[in-house]
Amino acid sequence: MEPLPHTYKVKARVAGEDLVDLTGEGLEPLKSGPPPQFGGPGGLWSPEELFVAAAADCFLLTFRSVAKHSSLDWKQIECETAGTLEKTEGGLQFTRLVSRVRLVVPEGTDEKKASRVLEMSEKNCLVTRSLKCELALETEILTE
């Protein structure tokens, strides 16, 4: 890991239409737009979905690191995150993120250890630690 602080830059550009071009150095360009709930066309990543995706993605990448350092063998993990957007006193805000995680581990794996690794992953995910909304983690551990 490079020494901190790290700086991440993304450029967002709109040219007379609702679609936004997102670019970053060395990254594939991404088009985004408003979701249907805000009158958008749908079929594109929206800022709201990117926000929720960042939490799910970060959880999985954090899990991978924590599992490695904890010597936890695993076969597959998936994280489905749902974000609730509500009107608050301060305006629209995500008030809750619920992540449903399904972890598949080899037969004979200590499920308590696997559960602790999932909890540590949630605790150490830098995206969700940077948020002020309510967070919930629901886990399912399966053996294969």
Summary of the structure (lengths in Angstrom):
residues: 144
radius of gyration: 17.8
end to end distance: 33.1
largest distance: 57.7
contacts: 363
relative contact order: 0.14
helix: 31%
strand: 34%
